[in-house]
């Protein structure tokens, strides 16, 4: 089944304006499928190379010659993190013939891990991050509860057998810890990394406590931070940063930590089906994580996500800012009859009077709690975000 990915139009637009486009995201997120759909739709002749294929690796033994002989074609290089030495060469090749739409690079690591490619290809490359499925991509055919339970990795989400879907996620985790992270440069015991991932799961949506994790695993704090850097740069986790204001209030300054995909989160707790999820003590944190990931995955470039919390307990789950200017606050509630505290009003006042959306599971209709606070449902929140011009088209 082919579902339209929202990032598709951005790839086309960037190809028209940059010599090189890098499409980055975790393994199995649909990058290869998406570019192969693109190949079928564009007029320019294209070549697909997979650096996991020995045959394709052999083609690039004399890479500069190979690229120069195919200057008129779009060259797609998959699994680019396996050969970061290509980046300086790409710079040279592009500079000799600076036309747009020459290369697409696919990789499962952030630019920070791709051999400083942001330096070697500065001004020549545009980066796009591809996320697992988001609700607007699947909402015409599926309900969002399945996306929340199973997560958004396409093959896993589309697998109707829940037991098999669960086993696929177990394999995904094992592959990442034993194979993908070592390729990216993280040399650590897979057993230790799995324990670290489980600890993150138990701290889901909470302020990260590095020293607590360090003590529990018997590993130095700086080492824990380095491991988490790798997890983050491999798109497994997110550290949501706090929003700082100029007020005199004491602000919490440590990030919140999340496993990005709730399907992976649930697998770490052995949650296979809706009954398991309904009985899960961390269901509220899982719901918060799900909504945050769904929103963050669709934000326009230049719109940044934060959370807000003061030492006296005033907090907002999500603050969306354009540059440094807060635009919208979001509070996430699993209940359709949420208790709205005075803290929401205070948070709005602290943040220059921004409007606040309270996102529930499925409240039947929107209503205002006061002038600045509106209660809505998960399905309708995307329409509200569009009215604030915060989402990619």
C-alpha positions as CSV (number, residue, x, y, z in Angstrom):
1,X,0.0,0.0,0.0
2,X,1.4,3.4,-1.0
3,X,0.5,6.4,1.2
4,X,1.4,9.9,0.2
5,X,4.2,11.2,2.4
6,X,4.0,14.9,3.3
7,X,7.8,15.4,2.7
8,X,7.5,14.5,-1.0
9,X,6.8,18.1,-2.2
10,X,9.7,19.4,-0.1
11,X,12.1,17.0,-1.8
12,X,10.9,18.1,-5.2
13,X,11.2,21.8,-4.3
14,X,14.7,21.4,-2.8
15,X,15.9,19.4,-5.8
16,X,14.9,22.4,-8.0
17,X,17.0,24.8,-5.8
18,X,20.0,22.8,-4.5
19,X,22.6,20.6,-6.2
20,X,22.3,18.1,-3.4
21,X,19.4,17.1,-1.1
22,X,20.0,14.8,1.9
23,X,16.9,12.9,3.1
24,X,17.7,11.7,6.7
25,X,15.8,9.6,9.1
26,X,15.8,6.3,11.0
27,X,16.0,3.0,9.1
28,X,12.8,1.6,7.8
29,X,11.1,5.0,7.8
30,X,10.4,5.0,4.1
31,X,13.2,7.0,2.6
32,X,14.0,4.5,-0.2
33,X,10.4,3.9,-1.1
34,X,9.8,7.7,-1.3
35,X,12.8,8.4,-3.6
36,X,11.8,5.4,-5.9
37,X,8.4,7.0,-6.2
38,X,10.1,10.2,-7.1
39,X,12.2,8.5,-9.7
40,X,9.1,7.3,-11.4
41,X,7.6,10.8,-11.5
42,X,10.4,13.1,-12.6
43,X,11.6,13.6,-16.1
44,X,15.3,13.6,-15.4
45,X,17.0,10.2,-15.7
46,X,18.2,8.9,-12.4
47,X,20.5,6.3,-11.0
48,X,20.0,4.6,-7.6
49,X,23.1,3.3,-5.7
50,X,22.8,1.4,-2.4
51,X,26.0,1.4,-0.3
52,X,24.8,-1.8,1.3
53,X,25.1,-3.5,-2.1
54,X,28.6,-4.8,-2.9
55,X,27.9,-4.3,-6.6
56,X,27.1,-0.6,-6.1
57,X,30.1,-0.1,-3.8
58,X,32.3,-1.4,-6.6
59,X,30.9,1.2,-9.0
60,X,32.2,3.9,-6.7
61,X,35.8,2.7,-6.5
62,X,36.6,5.5,-9.0
63,X,33.7,7.7,-7.7
64,X,34.9,11.0,-9.2
65,X,35.1,9.6,-12.7
66,X,31.7,7.8,-12.2
67,X,30.0,11.1,-11.1
68,X,31.6,13.2,-13.8
69,X,30.5,10.8,-16.5
70,X,26.9,11.1,-15.3
71,X,26.6,14.8,-14.8
72,X,23.3,15.0,-16.6
73,X,21.6,12.4,-14.3
74,X,20.2,12.6,-10.8
75,X,22.3,10.2,-8.7
76,X,20.7,8.8,-5.6
77,X,23.1,7.3,-2.9
78,X,21.4,5.3,-0.2
79,X,23.0,4.5,3.2
80,X,25.5,7.4,2.8
81,X,26.6,7.0,6.4
82,X,28.5,3.9,5.3
83,X,30.9,6.0,3.3
84,X,31.2,9.6,4.7
85,X,34.5,10.0,2.8
86,X,32.3,10.7,-0.3
87,X,31.3,14.2,1.1
88,X,34.5,16.1,0.2
89,X,34.5,14.4,-3.2
90,X,30.8,15.5,-3.8
91,X,31.8,19.1,-3.0
92,X,34.5,19.0,-5.7
93,X,32.2,17.3,-8.2
94,X,29.4,19.8,-7.6
95,X,31.7,22.8,-7.8
96,X,32.8,21.8,-11.3
97,X,29.2,21.7,-12.5
98,X,27.0,23.6,-10.2
99,X,23.5,22.6,-11.4
100,X,20.6,21.8,-9.1
101,X,19.1,18.4,-8.6
102,X,22.4,16.4,-9.1
103,X,22.4,14.2,-6.0
104,X,20.0,12.8,-3.4
105,X,21.7,11.3,-0.3
106,X,19.8,9.0,2.0
107,X,21.1,8.3,5.4
108,X,20.1,7.1,8.9
109,X,22.2,9.6,10.8
110,X,21.9,13.3,11.5
111,X,24.3,15.8,9.7
112,X,26.4,16.0,12.9
113,X,27.4,12.3,12.4
114,X,27.8,12.5,8.7
115,X,31.5,13.4,8.7
116,X,30.8,17.1,9.1
117,X,28.9,17.2,5.8
118,X,27.3,20.4,6.8
119,X,30.8,22.0,6.6
120,X,32.1,20.2,3.5
121,X,28.9,20.8,1.5
122,X,27.8,24.1,3.0
123,X,25.7,26.1,0.5
124,X,25.4,23.1,-1.8
125,X,23.1,20.8,0.3
126,X,19.7,21.0,1.8
127,X,18.7,18.6,4.7
128,X,15.3,17.1,5.1
129,X,14.3,14.9,8.0
130,X,11.9,12.1,7.3
131,X,9.8,10.9,10.2
132,X,7.6,7.8,10.7
133,X,4.0,8.1,9.6
134,X,2.1,11.1,10.9
135,X,-1.7,11.2,11.2
136,X,-2.4,13.4,8.2
137,X,-0.6,10.8,6.0
138,X,-2.8,7.9,7.1
139,X,-6.0,9.5,8.5
140,X,-8.1,8.9,5.4
141,X,-7.7,5.1,5.8
142,X,-6.8,4.4,9.4
143,X,-7.7,5.6,12.9
144,X,-5.0,7.2,15.0
145,X,-5.2,4.6,17.9
146,X,-3.3,2.1,15.7
147,X,-0.6,4.7,15.0
148,X,-0.2,5.4,18.7
149,X,-0.1,1.7,19.6
150,X,2.1,0.3,16.8
151,X,4.2,3.4,16.0
152,X,4.7,4.9,12.6
153,X,7.4,2.9,10.9
154,X,5.5,2.0,7.6
155,X,6.1,-1.8,7.5
156,X,5.4,-2.2,11.2
157,X,2.3,0.1,11.1
158,X,0.8,-1.6,8.0
159,X,1.3,-5.1,9.5
160,X,-2.2,-6.1,10.7
161,X,-1.0,-9.0,12.8
162,X,-0.2,-7.3,16.1
163,X,2.1,-10.2,17.3
164,X,4.1,-9.9,14.1
165,X,4.2,-6.1,14.4
166,X,5.5,-6.5,17.9
167,X,8.2,-9.0,16.8
168,X,9.2,-6.6,14.0
169,X,9.8,-3.9,16.5
170,X,11.9,-6.2,18.7
171,X,14.1,-6.9,15.6
172,X,14.3,-3.2,14.8
173,X,15.6,-2.4,18.3
174,X,18.1,-5.3,18.2
175,X,19.4,-4.3,14.7
176,X,19.9,-0.7,15.8
177,X,21.8,-1.6,19.0
178,X,23.9,-4.3,17.5
179,X,24.5,-3.0,13.9
180,X,23.4,0.5,13.2
181,X,24.9,2.4,16.1
182,X,28.3,0.7,15.7
183,X,28.3,1.8,12.1
184,X,27.8,5.3,13.2
185,X,30.7,5.1,15.6
186,X,29.2,4.1,18.9
187,X,31.3,1.2,20.4
188,X,29.5,0.0,23.4
189,X,27.9,-3.3,24.6
190,X,24.5,-3.8,23.0
191,X,23.3,-5.1,26.4
192,X,24.3,-1.9,28.1
193,X,22.7,0.2,25.3
194,X,19.5,-1.8,25.7
195,X,19.4,-1.1,29.4
196,X,20.0,2.6,28.7
197,X,17.1,2.6,26.2
198,X,14.9,0.9,28.8
199,X,15.8,3.6,31.4
200,X,14.9,6.3,28.9
201,X,11.5,4.5,28.4
202,X,10.9,4.6,32.2
203,X,11.8,8.3,32.2
204,X,9.6,9.0,29.2
205,X,8.4,12.6,29.0
206,X,10.3,13.5,32.2
207,X,13.2,15.8,32.9
208,X,16.3,13.8,32.2
209,X,18.5,13.0,35.2
210,X,21.9,12.1,33.8
211,X,23.5,11.3,37.2
212,X,20.6,9.0,38.1
213,X,21.1,7.0,34.9
214,X,24.9,7.1,35.4
215,X,24.5,5.5,38.9
216,X,22.0,2.9,37.8
217,X,24.2,1.7,34.9
218,X,27.6,2.2,36.6
219,X,28.8,4.4,33.7
220,X,30.2,7.9,33.9
221,X,27.9,10.8,33.3
222,X,29.8,12.1,30.3
223,X,29.7,8.7,28.8
224,X,25.9,8.5,29.3
225,X,25.6,11.9,27.6
226,X,27.7,10.7,24.7
227,X,25.6,7.6,24.3
228,X,22.5,9.7,24.3
229,X,24.0,12.0,21.7
230,X,24.3,8.9,19.4
231,X,20.7,7.8,20.2
232,X,19.5,11.3,19.3
233,X,21.6,11.6,16.2
234,X,20.3,8.2,15.0
235,X,16.7,9.5,15.5
236,X,15.8,7.1,18.3
237,X,15.2,9.7,21.1
238,X,14.4,13.3,21.4
239,X,15.6,15.7,24.1
240,X,13.1,18.5,24.2
241,X,14.7,21.7,25.4
242,X,13.1,24.1,27.8
243,X,12.0,27.6,26.7
244,X,13.7,30.4,28.5
245,X,12.0,33.7,29.1
246,X,13.4,37.0,30.3
247,X,11.2,36.9,33.4
248,X,12.7,36.7,36.9
249,X,11.0,33.3,37.5
250,X,13.3,30.3,38.1
251,X,13.0,28.1,35.0
252,X,13.8,24.4,34.7
253,X,16.8,24.3,32.4
254,X,17.3,20.5,31.8
255,X,15.6,18.9,28.8
256,X,12.8,16.4,28.8
257,X,13.6,13.0,27.2
258,X,11.5,10.9,24.9
259,X,11.8,7.8,22.8
260,X,10.4,9.3,19.6
261,X,8.2,6.4,18.3
262,X,5.6,5.2,20.7
263,X,5.6,1.8,19.0
264,X,9.2,1.4,20.1
265,X,8.4,2.7,23.5
266,X,5.5,0.3,23.9
267,X,7.7,-2.6,22.8
268,X,10.2,-1.9,25.6
269,X,7.3,-2.4,28.0
270,X,6.0,-5.5,26.2
271,X,2.8,-3.8,25.1
272,X,1.4,-5.7,22.1
273,X,-2.2,-4.7,21.9
274,X,-4.9,-2.2,23.0
275,X,-5.6,-4.1,26.2
276,X,-2.0,-3.9,27.2
277,X,-1.9,-0.2,26.5
278,X,-5.1,0.5,28.4
279,X,-3.6,-1.2,31.5
280,X,-0.2,0.6,31.1
281,X,0.7,2.8,34.1
282,X,2.6,5.1,31.7
283,X,-0.3,5.6,29.3
284,X,-0.5,9.3,29.9
285,X,3.2,9.9,29.2
286,X,2.9,7.7,26.1
287,X,0.0,9.8,24.9
288,X,2.0,13.0,25.5
289,X,4.9,11.6,23.6
290,X,2.7,10.5,20.7
291,X,1.1,14.0,20.3
292,X,4.4,15.8,20.5
293,X,6.1,13.6,17.9
294,X,3.1,14.0,15.6
295,X,3.3,17.7,15.8
296,X,7.0,18.1,15.7
297,X,7.3,16.0,12.6
298,X,5.2,18.4,10.7
299,X,6.6,21.8,11.8
300,X,7.9,24.2,9.2
301,X,11.6,25.0,9.1
302,X,12.2,27.8,11.5
303,X,9.5,26.7,13.9
304,X,11.1,25.1,17.0
305,X,9.5,23.0,19.8
306,X,10.2,23.5,23.5
307,X,8.5,22.8,26.8
308,X,8.0,25.4,29.6
309,X,8.3,24.7,33.3
310,X,9.1,27.0,36.3
311,X,10.4,25.9,39.6
312,X,7.1,26.7,41.2
313,X,5.3,24.2,39.0
314,X,3.9,26.3,36.1
315,X,4.3,24.3,32.9
316,X,3.3,23.7,29.3
317,X,4.0,20.4,27.5
318,X,4.9,22.1,24.2
319,X,5.8,25.7,23.2
320,X,6.1,26.4,19.5
321,X,8.3,29.3,18.6
322,X,9.2,31.1,15.4
323,X,12.8,32.0,15.9
324,X,12.9,33.2,19.6
325,X,9.3,34.4,19.5
326,X,6.7,32.0,21.2
327,X,3.6,31.6,19.1
328,X,1.5,28.8,20.5
329,X,1.4,26.7,23.7
330,X,0.0,23.1,23.7
331,X,-1.1,21.2,26.8
332,X,-1.7,17.4,26.2
333,X,-4.4,15.5,28.1
334,X,-5.5,12.0,27.6
335,X,-8.9,12.7,29.2
336,X,-11.8,14.1,27.2
337,X,-12.8,16.0,30.3
338,X,-9.5,17.6,31.2
339,X,-8.9,19.5,34.4
340,X,-7.6,22.9,33.5
341,X,-5.5,24.6,36.2
342,X,-4.7,28.2,36.8
343,X,-1.1,27.3,35.8
344,X,-2.1,27.3,32.1
345,X,-3.2,30.9,32.3
346,X,0.0,31.8,34.2
347,X,2.1,30.0,31.5
348,X,0.3,32.0,28.8
349,X,1.0,35.3,30.7
350,X,4.7,34.3,31.2
351,X,5.0,33.7,27.4
352,X,3.7,37.0,26.2
353,X,0.1,36.1,26.2
354,X,0.3,33.3,23.6
355,X,-2.8,31.2,22.9
356,X,-2.9,27.7,24.3
357,X,-4.5,24.6,22.8
358,X,-5.4,21.8,25.2
359,X,-5.2,18.6,23.0
360,X,-7.4,15.8,24.3
361,X,-7.8,12.2,22.9
362,X,-11.2,12.8,21.1
363,X,-13.3,15.5,22.7
364,X,-16.4,15.8,20.5
365,X,-16.3,19.6,19.9
366,X,-13.9,22.5,20.5
367,X,-14.7,24.9,23.3
368,X,-12.9,27.8,25.0
369,X,-11.9,27.6,28.7
370,X,-11.1,31.3,28.6
371,X,-10.1,33.9,26.1
372,X,-6.7,32.4,25.5
373,X,-7.3,28.6,26.1
374,X,-9.1,26.3,23.7
375,X,-9.8,22.6,24.2
376,X,-9.7,20.5,21.0
377,X,-9.1,16.9,19.9
378,X,-6.0,15.2,18.5
379,X,-7.6,14.9,15.0
380,X,-8.5,18.6,14.9
381,X,-5.3,20.0,16.3
382,X,-3.6,19.9,12.9
383,X,-6.2,22.3,11.4
384,X,-5.5,24.7,14.3
385,X,-1.8,24.5,13.7
386,X,-2.3,25.3,10.0
387,X,-4.2,28.5,10.9
388,X,-1.1,29.6,12.8
389,X,1.0,28.8,9.7
390,X,3.2,26.4,11.7
391,X,3.1,23.3,9.5
392,X,4.8,22.3,6.3
393,X,2.4,22.3,3.3
